[in-house]
């Protein structure tokens, strides 16, 4: 399966769709989720065309991978959840309920985020 350059995050990266930026560098863009699940809900995405953690782990450059993880910490600090605690989530594939086929991490915080998953 090839990368879908028409996905919403690709369109945001090209400037076709606006976003409320929190952080940006040469490799990463972070912006507020338009439908936040918690008081702080920021999406952190690589600027490269990676569909999931699997693709970035296999094909990403070390500088891109490092930039992504450093950006997560920077966003946590900028949104003032770094010290109080936050959750980082990345969904992969259909069973992981990935809705946008571009690698992204959700930073959730600003209060209790609840249990990891509901037990069946």
Backbone as numpy.savetxt, mean C-alpha at the origin, in Angstrom:
# Nx Ny Nz CAx CAy CAz Cx Cy Cz
-0.23 -14.04 -16.51 -1.08 -12.85 -16.51 -0.19 -11.61 -16.51
-0.50 -10.68 -17.37 0.32 -9.46 -17.46 -0.27 -8.35 -16.60
0.54 -7.35 -16.37 0.14 -6.20 -15.56 -0.94 -5.41 -16.30
-1.98 -5.03 -15.60 -3.08 -4.23 -16.15 -2.77 -2.75 -15.93
-2.30 -2.09 -16.96 -1.93 -0.67 -16.82 -3.13 0.25 -16.69
-4.33 -0.30 -16.76 -5.54 0.50 -16.58 -6.08 0.45 -15.16
-5.39 -0.26 -14.25 -5.90 -0.33 -12.87 -5.82 1.05 -12.21
-6.61 1.24 -11.19 -6.75 2.55 -10.55 -5.42 3.09 -10.03
-4.57 2.22 -9.48 -3.30 2.72 -8.94 -2.35 3.14 -10.05
-2.36 2.43 -11.17 -1.55 2.83 -12.32 -2.02 4.20 -12.83
-3.33 4.40 -12.83 -3.88 5.69 -13.26 -3.52 6.81 -12.29
-3.50 6.51 -11.00 -3.07 7.50 -10.00 -1.60 7.84 -10.23
-0.77 6.83 -10.45 0.66 7.08 -10.68 0.91 7.94 -11.92
0.07 7.78 -12.94 0.21 8.59 -14.17 -0.40 9.98 -14.03
-1.07 10.25 -12.91 -1.68 11.56 -12.69 -3.05 11.70 -13.32
-3.64 10.60 -13.79 -4.96 10.65 -14.42 -6.08 10.71 -13.37
-5.80 10.22 -12.18 -6.77 10.22 -11.09 -6.08 10.89 -9.90
-6.75 11.87 -9.28 -6.11 12.55 -8.15 -6.06 11.67 -6.90
-5.16 12.01 -6.00 -5.08 11.33 -4.71 -4.62 12.35 -3.67
-4.86 12.02 -2.43 -4.44 12.86 -1.31 -3.11 12.30 -0.80
-2.01 12.82 -1.34 -0.68 12.31 -1.04 -0.26 12.52 0.41
0.41 11.50 0.92 1.00 11.56 2.25 2.52 11.59 2.13
3.05 10.82 1.16 4.50 10.68 1.00 4.79 10.24 -0.43
5.92 10.70 -0.95 6.35 10.26 -2.27 7.86 10.37 -2.37
8.46 9.38 -3.04 9.88 9.45 -3.39 10.03 8.86 -4.79
11.24 8.55 -5.19 11.48 8.05 -6.55 10.83 6.70 -6.82
10.56 5.92 -5.79 10.09 4.55 -5.98 8.71 4.27 -5.41
8.17 5.16 -4.59 6.96 4.88 -3.81 6.03 6.09 -3.79
4.74 5.79 -3.76 3.72 6.81 -3.53 2.81 6.31 -2.42
2.49 7.18 -1.47 1.56 6.85 -0.39 0.46 7.91 -0.37
-0.77 7.45 -0.21 -1.91 8.36 -0.23 -3.04 7.80 0.63
-3.93 8.70 1.05 -5.06 8.30 1.88 -6.04 7.45 1.07
-6.55 6.40 1.71 -7.58 5.56 1.09 -8.86 6.38 0.99
-9.57 6.26 -0.13 -10.80 7.04 -0.32 -11.97 6.47 0.49
-11.83 5.25 0.97 -12.86 4.62 1.78 -12.19 4.05 3.03
-11.76 4.93 3.95 -10.95 4.47 5.09 -11.69 3.52 6.03
-10.95 2.49 6.47 -11.49 1.52 7.41 -11.15 1.87 8.85
-10.22 2.78 9.05 -9.78 3.23 10.37 -9.47 4.73 10.28
-9.31 5.42 11.42 -9.00 6.86 11.36 -7.77 7.16 10.48
-6.77 6.31 10.53 -5.63 6.41 9.62 -5.70 5.20 8.70
-5.81 5.47 7.41 -5.82 4.39 6.40 -5.13 4.93 5.16
-3.86 4.57 5.03 -3.03 5.06 3.94 -2.58 3.87 3.11
-2.57 4.04 1.80 -2.08 3.02 0.88 -0.67 3.40 0.45
0.22 2.43 0.47 1.61 2.63 0.05 1.84 1.72 -1.14
2.21 2.32 -2.29 2.37 1.53 -3.52 3.73 1.80 -4.15
4.30 0.78 -4.78 5.52 1.01 -5.53 5.17 1.69 -6.86
6.08 2.45 -7.39 5.85 3.07 -8.69 6.07 2.08 -9.83
6.73 0.98 -9.55 6.93 -0.07 -10.55 5.65 -0.87 -10.76
5.57 -1.52 -11.90 4.38 -2.29 -12.30 4.42 -3.70 -11.73
4.16 -3.81 -10.44 4.13 -5.10 -9.75 2.70 -5.38 -9.30
2.21 -6.58 -9.59 0.84 -6.93 -9.21 0.73 -7.34 -7.75
1.79 -7.93 -7.18 1.68 -8.43 -5.82 3.06 -8.55 -5.18
3.06 -8.90 -3.89 4.30 -9.18 -3.17 5.10 -10.23 -3.92
4.42 -11.24 -4.46 5.10 -12.31 -5.18 5.96 -11.76 -6.32
5.37 -10.87 -7.13 6.11 -10.32 -8.27 7.25 -9.42 -7.81
7.01 -8.60 -6.83 8.09 -7.71 -6.39 9.23 -8.51 -5.77
8.91 -9.53 -4.99 9.94 -10.38 -4.39 10.77 -11.07 -5.46
10.12 -11.49 -6.54 10.81 -12.22 -7.61 11.57 -11.29 -8.56
10.98 -10.15 -8.89 11.53 -9.31 -9.95 11.95 -7.91 -9.54
11.63 -7.50 -8.32 11.94 -6.14 -7.89 13.42 -5.92 -7.65
13.83 -4.70 -7.87 15.21 -4.32 -7.56 15.32 -4.08 -6.06
16.49 -4.36 -5.52 16.70 -4.18 -4.08 16.36 -2.76 -3.63
16.69 -1.77 -4.44 16.41 -0.38 -4.07 14.90 -0.12 -3.98
14.12 -0.76 -4.85 12.66 -0.60 -4.82 12.07 -1.25 -3.57
12.54 -2.46 -3.26 12.04 -3.18 -2.10 12.38 -2.42 -0.82
13.61 -1.95 -0.72 14.01 -1.18 0.47 13.20 0.10 0.58
13.00 0.80 -0.53 12.24 2.05 -0.51 10.81 1.83 -0.04
10.21 0.72 -0.45 8.84 0.42 -0.06 8.72 0.24 1.45
9.62 -0.55 2.02 9.55 -0.78 3.46 9.95 0.45 4.27
10.88 1.22 3.77 11.22 2.47 4.47 10.08 3.47 4.40
9.36 3.46 3.28 8.21 4.37 3.14 7.11 4.02 4.13
6.90 2.74 4.39 5.88 2.34 5.36 6.18 2.97 6.71
7.42 2.90 7.15 7.79 3.50 8.44 7.65 5.01 8.40
8.04 5.64 7.29 7.92 7.09 7.18 6.46 7.53 7.23
5.59 6.80 6.56 4.16 7.13 6.57 3.59 6.95 7.97
3.99 5.88 8.65 3.53 5.68 10.03 3.94 6.86 10.91
5.15 7.36 10.72 5.60 8.52 11.50 4.82 9.78 11.10
4.64 10.00 9.80 3.94 11.20 9.33 2.48 11.23 9.78
1.86 10.06 9.89 0.46 10.00 10.30 0.30 9.80 11.81
1.42 9.83 12.51 1.46 9.78 13.98 0.92 8.48 14.58
1.10 7.38 13.87 0.73 6.07 14.42 1.95 5.20 14.71
3.11 5.69 14.37 4.33 4.89 14.52 4.53 4.39 15.94
4.35 5.25 16.92 4.62 4.87 18.30 3.43 4.22 19.00
2.21 4.56 18.58 1.03 4.00 19.23 0.65 2.63 18.68
1.11 2.32 17.49 0.83 1.03 16.88 -0.06 1.14 15.65
0.17 0.25 14.72 -0.58 0.22 13.47 -0.47 -1.16 12.85
-1.28 -1.41 11.86 -1.25 -2.67 11.13 -0.87 -2.39 9.68
-0.07 -3.29 9.12 0.30 -3.24 7.71 -0.26 -4.50 7.06
-1.04 -4.32 5.98 -1.69 -5.44 5.31 -1.45 -5.35 3.82
-1.14 -6.48 3.21 -1.09 -6.58 1.75 -1.81 -7.85 1.35
-2.87 -7.71 0.58 -3.64 -8.86 0.11 -3.05 -9.34 -1.21
-3.04 -10.66 -1.40 -2.47 -11.24 -2.62 -3.47 -12.22 -3.21
-3.86 -11.97 -4.45 -4.70 -12.91 -5.19 -6.14 -12.98 -4.71
-6.88 -13.88 -5.37 -8.32 -14.02 -5.11 -8.61 -14.46 -3.68
-7.93 -15.47 -3.19 -8.19 -15.93 -1.83 -7.75 -14.92 -0.78
-6.79 -14.07 -1.12 -6.36 -13.01 -0.22 -7.21 -11.76 -0.33
-8.21 -11.79 -1.21 -9.15 -10.69 -1.43 -8.45 -9.43 -1.95
-7.49 -9.62 -2.85 -6.84 -8.47 -3.49 -7.80 -7.87 -4.50
-8.13 -6.60 -4.33 -9.12 -5.95 -5.19 -8.48 -5.17 -6.34
-7.28 -4.64 -6.14 -6.59 -3.89 -7.19 -5.32 -4.66 -7.56
-5.14 -4.98 -8.84 -3.98 -5.78 -9.24 -2.69 -4.97 -9.37
-2.38 -4.23 -8.34 -1.12 -3.49 -8.21 -0.72 -3.65 -6.75
0.52 -4.05 -6.51 0.98 -4.23 -5.14 0.69 -2.99 -4.31
0.11 -3.20 -3.15 -0.15 -2.09 -2.23 -0.22 -2.61 -0.81
0.20 -1.75 0.09 0.14 -2.03 1.52 -0.81 -1.03 2.15
-1.70 -1.53 3.00 -2.59 -0.69 3.78 -1.91 -0.43 5.12
-1.82 0.83 5.52 -1.39 1.18 6.87 -2.65 1.60 7.60
-2.99 0.87 8.66 -4.21 1.10 9.41 -3.88 1.43 10.85
-4.45 2.50 11.37 -4.18 2.87 12.75 -5.06 4.01 13.20
-4.57 4.70 14.23 -5.32 5.80 14.80 -6.29 5.34 15.86
-6.16 4.12 16.31 -7.02 3.49 17.31 -6.90 1.99 17.16
-7.58 1.23 17.99 -7.51 -0.22 17.88 -7.96 -0.69 16.49
-7.23 -1.62 15.93 -7.57 -2.11 14.59 -8.31 -3.44 14.62
-8.48 -4.02 15.80 -9.25 -5.26 15.91 -8.39 -6.48 15.66
-9.04 -7.65 15.71 -8.29 -8.90 15.51 -7.83 -9.03 14.07
-6.83 -9.87 13.87 -6.29 -10.07 12.52 -7.35 -10.55 11.55
-7.98 -11.67 11.86 -9.04 -12.21 11.01 -10.09 -12.84 11.91
-11.28 -12.95 11.39 -12.33 -13.65 12.13 -12.13 -15.14 11.96
-12.28 -15.86 13.03 -12.16 -17.31 12.97 -13.50 -17.90 12.50
-13.41 -18.88 11.64 -14.63 -19.55 11.14 -15.25 -20.43 12.19
